[in-house]
Amino acid sequence: MDRWDDLKFLLAIERHGTMAAAARALGTNPATVSRRMERMADELGMNPVIKTPAGWGTNPEVRGLIEASDRFHEEIEREKNRLRLKHGLQSAEIRVACSPLISGHILIPALAECAREMENIQLSFHNRAMIETLSGNDVIISSLRPRAGRLISRKIGSIRVQVFAPERDPAIRDWGGLGVELREFEPMVCATQYFGQPPRIHVDTFDHLQLVMRATRLAGLLPVASGLEMADFVAVPDTAQSCDLYMSYHESRRGDPAITQVTGFIAQSVANSSFTRLGDGISGRG
C-alpha cells in the first residue's frame, strides 16, 4: 500500500468501532477519516468500511489487512520504546485499561513506591471493566480472559467479593449492585440469586456502591477489603466469590522494554495489595 498513514485510520476504526469514534480518538473529524477510506477503496478495489447499525465500521474482507496493520503498529511501538529508554527518554504513552477498583485502589497508590523505576514511563489509565480486547490500549486487566486475538495473557491474582448487609438488619432483601451491563458478572449472578431479585440501585463502580450502601443502609456486593471498612455492616456467610484477574498485551510487544516494565509493575502491585491478599471471604463480624 502506497500510503501507510491510511492504515492508522483503518486500525482506529477497527479499535473504536465506527468512523466517528475513530475520528474522536485521532483528534480529527469524520470527513477526514472518510476521505482516507475513499482513497483506500480506490487502492483496494473495494470499500474497507461498511454501514452497520452503530455507524460505519470495518468490512470483514479487510480482516487480514487489519491484522497486518496491528502487527506493524505494535512492532513499531516496541522499537520506538527500546530506543527512547536506551537513550534516557520517556517511553511512548502506555495505555492501561482496567476497572476503577484496580486503578484507584491498587495501581495508582503503588506508584508512590515505584516513582524512580517508573520515571521514564508515560502511563495513561483508562476505566474499562470486563474488557476482552485491547481496543486501542497497550495493556488490559480484566476478570475475563481474552479468547481471541494475538494476545499474551496471564493470571496475576484474584479479588474476593462478598455480600455485606447492615448489622441491625442482616436479612434485608433490598440491595445495591453494579450496572446492568455487568449482570452476567458471576458475583452479581450469585448475589441476585441470594437476594431473589435484581438490585434496587445500580451504579458503575464498587466505590460508588460503597457510598450508596452508607447513604441508604442497603445491602450490597463489595470487595472484602472494602466491606471491612464499612462500620455497622457484616459479611453475609456463604456469599463470597473469587474473581480472577488477567493481564494481557499484544504478542508483538514481547520484548518492548516499556511494556515489560509496566507489566512487571502491575503484577507486583497486585501481589502486594490488600485487595488481593485477602484470600478468603469472611463469615461475619460481631
Salt bridges, closest charged atoms under 4 A:
ASP5 OD1 - LYS8 NZ 3.53
ASP5 OD2 - ARG36 NH1 2.95
ASP6 OD1 - ARG36 NH1 2.85
ASP6 OD1 - ARG39 NH2 2.68
GLU14 OE2 - ARG63 NH2 2.92
GLU43 OE2 - ARG3 NH1 3.43
ASP70 OD1 - ARG15 NH2 2.91
ASP70 OD2 - HIS250 NE2 3.27
GLU74 OE2 - ARG15 NH2 3.08
GLU74 OE1 - ARG253 NH1 2.56
GLU77 OE2 - LYS80 NZ 3.26
GLU79 OE2 - ARG78 NE 3.52
GLU79 OE1 - ARG82 NE 3.04
ASP138 OD1 - ARG253 NH1 2.90
ASP174 OD2 - ARG200 NE 3.29
ASP207 OD1 - HIS105 NE2 2.70
ASP244 OD1 - LYS155 NZ 3.15
GLU251 OE2 - ARG150 NH2 2.71
ASP256 OD2 - ARG253 NE 2.87
